[in-house]
Amino acid sequence: MIWFQAAIYTILPLFLFYHLLKTDFASRKQLILDWLAVLMFLAFIFIIGPWHIYNHYLRWLWPALFIIVSFFALKRIPKLPMKGPEKDKGYKFSIGIGIGLVLYFGFIAVNGLSGYILAERDQAIELTFPMENGVYAFGHGGADPSINYHNEYLPQQYAYDILQLNSWGMRASGLSPTNLEDYKIYGTPLYSPCSGEVVHAVDEYKDIAPQESPNEQGSPAGNHVILSCKGADVHLSHMKPGTVEVEEGEEVNTGDRLGKVGNTGNTTEPHLHIHAEKDGEGVPITFNDRFLKRNSLVFN
């Protein structure tokens, strides 16, 4: 599946650009509809796509190329007739497909964009980013399930799944490596994002191999630490075995070392899961006053 998705995100845009440039459109309507369909598809993959898997910087190449392609494709509009062969079934089918694609991809993209904004009632807590010395990408984040599946589970709504990028803009050496060490974030030190009390600390689970079925025995969080601070419980999950450095009841300060990122619990690859919970409900987290979304980057 991940290889199929890679083709969609990296090869299909090139085919669509070629389509806009080389197709003999029968009318202005057909060209504009196809142009809008490509625009909505690119918006869909730009907002919804998990670019840390493929190449995060490639994400910005497609909008740049689309602007260039649009310049040449739309130059043909004055040369095309206003109306096409309305009685031609192939033409009508093409128009129908164009409308369907615009609506489908546009709807999903708008839903994703809606997750970029917090409702006024949602008061975020400000934390210090818990990792140093790297570029970090958000695999899940935001206020809509289309960009953050955690929003479907009330205690973890607004949770973040964070990965680290290597020099190629990818979270690992390859699309789906089976070696934990190939994931850039594996073993990265974790630091306390706030000052408070350790209310729970677990270090008893083994790492699971990447891409295997999650091990949900015991705690889905795997090895983890829960801190009571700023009026909420802050959860940091999936830590590496034998690295948790704090104990229940211990007081910690912002920046104190907690452990390292691993792959324990309900996870398919190394990453940091962090969320804040208050009275059984997840509350938003900001870092440097930023509410982060899927594909957001933090440079530390």
C-alpha positions in Angstrom: 0.0 0.0 0.0 2.7 2.5 0.9 4.4 2.0 -2.5 1.1 2.6 -4.3 0.6 5.8 -2.3 4.1 6.8 -3.2 3.2 6.6 -6.9 0.1 8.7 -6.3 2.0 11.4 -4.6 5.1 11.5 -6.7 4.2 10.2 -10.2 0.6 11.0 -10.8 1.1 14.8 -10.5 3.5 14.6 -13.4 1.0 12.7 -15.5 -1.7 15.4 -14.7 0.7 18.2 -15.7 1.3 16.4 -19.0 -2.5 16.1 -19.4 -3.1 19.8 -19.0 -0.3 20.7 -21.4 -1.0 18.2 -24.2 -4.7 17.4 -24.2 -6.7 18.8 -27.1 -9.6 20.2 -25.2 -12.9 20.6 -27.0 -14.0 23.8 -25.1 -13.0 26.3 -22.5 -15.3 24.6 -20.0 -13.5 21.3 -20.4 -10.1 22.9 -20.0 -11.1 24.9 -16.9 -12.8 22.0 -15.3 -9.8 19.8 -15.8 -7.5 22.5 -14.5 -9.7 22.8 -11.4 -9.7 19.1 -10.9 -5.9 19.0 -11.0 -5.8 22.0 -8.6 -8.1 20.2 -6.1 -6.1 17.0 -6.4 -2.9 18.9 -5.6 -4.6 20.6 -2.7 -5.7 17.2 -1.5 -2.3 15.6 -1.5 -0.6 18.9 -0.2 -2.9 19.0 2.9 -3.8 15.4 3.5 -0.7 13.6 2.3 1.9 12.3 4.9 4.9 13.9 3.1 7.4 12.7 5.8 7.1 9.3 4.2 8.1 10.3 0.7 10.0 13.5 0.8 8.8 16.5 2.8 10.4 19.1 0.5 8.8 17.5 -2.7 5.5 18.6 -1.2 6.4 22.2 -2.2 7.6 21.3 -5.7 4.2 20.4 -7.0 2.5 23.9 -6.3 5.5 25.6 -7.9 5.3 23.4 -11.0 1.5 23.8 -11.1 1.8 27.5 -11.4 4.2 27.1 -14.3 2.0 24.5 -16.1 -1.1 26.7 -15.5 0.5 29.6 -17.3 1.0 27.6 -20.5 -2.3 25.6 -20.2 -4.6 28.6 -19.6 -3.0 30.5 -22.4 -5.0 28.3 -24.8 -8.4 29.5 -23.4 -9.0 32.3 -26.0 -8.3 29.8 -28.8 -11.0 27.4 -27.6 -14.7 27.6 -28.3 -17.0 28.6 -25.5 -19.2 25.5 -25.9 -18.2 21.9 -26.8 -20.1 19.2 -28.6 -22.8 18.9 -25.9 -24.5 15.9 -27.7 -21.2 14.0 -27.8 -21.3 11.3 -25.1 -17.6 11.2 -24.6 -17.5 15.0 -24.1 -20.4 14.9 -21.6 -18.7 12.0 -19.7 -15.5 14.1 -19.5 -17.4 17.1 -18.1 -19.1 14.9 -15.6 -15.9 13.3 -14.4 -14.3 16.7 -14.1 -17.1 18.0 -11.9 -17.0 14.9 -9.8 -13.2 15.1 -9.2 -13.4 18.8 -8.3 -16.2 18.2 -5.8 -14.6 15.1 -4.3 -11.0 16.3 -3.8 -12.2 19.8 -3.0 -14.4 18.5 -0.2 -11.6 16.5 1.4 -9.1 19.4 1.1 -11.6 21.9 2.7 -12.1 19.4 5.6 -8.4 19.2 6.0 -8.0 23.0 6.0 -10.8 23.3 8.6 -8.5 21.3 11.0 -5.9 24.1 10.8 -8.0 26.4 13.0 -8.9 25.9 16.7 -12.4 26.8 17.8 -12.5 29.8 20.2 -13.7 27.5 23.0 -10.6 25.3 22.7 -8.0 26.7 25.1 -4.5 25.4 24.2 -1.8 24.8 26.7 1.7 26.0 25.8 4.5 23.4 26.1 8.2 23.4 25.3 9.1 21.1 22.3 10.3 17.9 23.9 13.2 17.1 21.4 16.3 18.9 20.3 18.9 19.0 17.5 16.8 18.1 14.4 14.0 18.7 12.0 10.7 17.3 13.2 7.6 16.6 11.1 4.0 16.1 12.3 2.5 12.9 10.9 -0.8 13.6 12.8 -1.9 17.0 14.1 -4.7 19.4 13.7 -8.4 19.6 14.6 -10.0 17.4 12.0 -9.9 13.6 11.6 -8.8 13.9 7.9 -5.4 15.2 9.1 -5.4 13.8 12.7 -7.2 10.5 13.3 -6.9 11.1 17.1 -9.8 13.6 16.9 -12.2 10.7 16.7 -11.2 9.7 20.3 -12.2 12.3 22.8 -9.4 11.8 25.4 -6.7 12.1 22.7 -8.2 14.7 20.4 -5.5 17.2 19.3 -2.8 14.6 19.9 0.4 14.8 17.9 2.4 12.0 16.3 5.9 13.4 15.7 8.7 12.1 13.5 12.2 13.3 12.7 13.5 14.0 9.2 16.8 12.9 7.8 18.9 15.0 5.3 16.6 13.7 2.5 13.5 15.1 4.0 12.2 11.6 4.9 11.5 10.0 8.3 13.5 6.9 7.4 16.1 5.4 5.0 13.5 4.0 2.6 9.7 4.0 2.4 9.0 1.2 4.8 12.3 -0.2 6.3 12.0 -3.1 8.8 15.0 -2.1 10.9 14.3 0.3 13.8 17.6 2.0 13.4 16.7 3.1 9.9 14.1 5.5 11.4 15.7 8.9 12.2 13.7 9.5 15.4 14.5 6.1 16.9 16.6 6.6 20.1 16.2 10.4 20.0 16.3 11.8 23.6 13.0 13.1 25.1 12.9 16.1 27.5 10.1 17.3 29.8 7.9 19.8 27.9 6.8 21.4 31.2 7.5 21.5 34.9 5.3 19.3 37.1 4.9 15.9 38.7 5.4 12.5 37.2 2.0 10.8 37.8 2.8 7.6 35.9 6.0 6.1 34.4 6.1 2.7 32.6 9.2 0.9 31.3 8.4 -2.7 30.9 7.6 -3.3 27.2 9.8 -4.4 24.3 10.1 -2.7 21.0 8.1 -4.2 18.2 9.5 -4.5 14.6 8.4 -1.7 12.2 5.3 -2.3 10.0 4.2 -5.2 12.2 0.7 -5.5 13.8 0.7 -3.3 16.9 1.1 -5.0 20.2 -1.7 -3.8 22.4 -1.1 -6.1 25.3 -1.0 -4.2 28.5 -0.7 -0.5 27.6 -1.3 0.8 24.0 1.0 3.6 25.0 3.9 1.2 25.6 6.6 2.6 27.7 5.4 6.1 28.6 5.5 9.0 31.0 2.5 11.1 32.2 3.2 14.5 33.6 0.8 16.6 35.6 1.4 20.2 34.6 -0.5 23.3 33.6 -3.7 21.9 34.8 -3.6 18.8 32.5 -2.0 15.4 32.2 0.6 15.4 29.4 1.2 11.9 27.9 4.4 11.0 26.1 4.2 7.5 24.6 6.1 4.7 22.7 9.4 5.2 24.5 12.4 2.9 24.0 12.9 0.0 26.5 15.2 0.7 29.4 15.4 4.4 28.8 12.7 5.9 31.0 14.6 8.0 33.5 11.9 9.3 35.9 9.6 7.6 38.5 6.1 8.2 39.7 5.9 11.0 42.2 9.1 12.7 41.0 9.1 16.4 40.4 10.6 17.5 37.0 11.5 20.8 35.4 11.1 21.8 31.8 14.1 20.3 29.9 14.8 17.4 32.3 15.5 14.3 30.4 12.7 11.7 30.4 14.0 8.9 28.1 14.2 8.1 24.4 11.9 7.6 21.5 11.2 3.9 20.8 8.5 1.7 19.2 6.6 0.1 22.0 2.8 -0.3 22.4 0.2 0.4 19.7 2.5 1.7 17.0 3.7 0.5 13.6 6.9 2.6 13.5 9.0 4.8 15.8 7.5 8.1 16.6 6.6 10.3 19.6 2.9 10.4 20.5 2.1 13.3 22.8 -1.3 14.6 24.0 -2.7 16.6 26.9 -5.8 15.5 28.7 -8.1 17.3 31.2 -11.2 15.9 32.8 -11.3 13.0 30.2 -11.0 15.3 27.2 -8.0 16.1 25.0 -6.9 19.7 25.0 -4.8 21.4 22.3 -1.1 21.8 22.7 1.0 24.7 21.2 4.7 24.9 20.8 6.1 28.5 20.6 2.4 29.5 20.3 2.0 27.4 17.2 -0.9 25.0 16.8 0.7 22.4 14.5 -0.9 20.3 11.8 0.0 17.4 9.6 3.1 18.2 7.7 4.1 21.1 10.0 7.8 21.3 10.7 9.7 22.2 13.8 13.4 23.1 13.4 15.4 22.7 16.7 
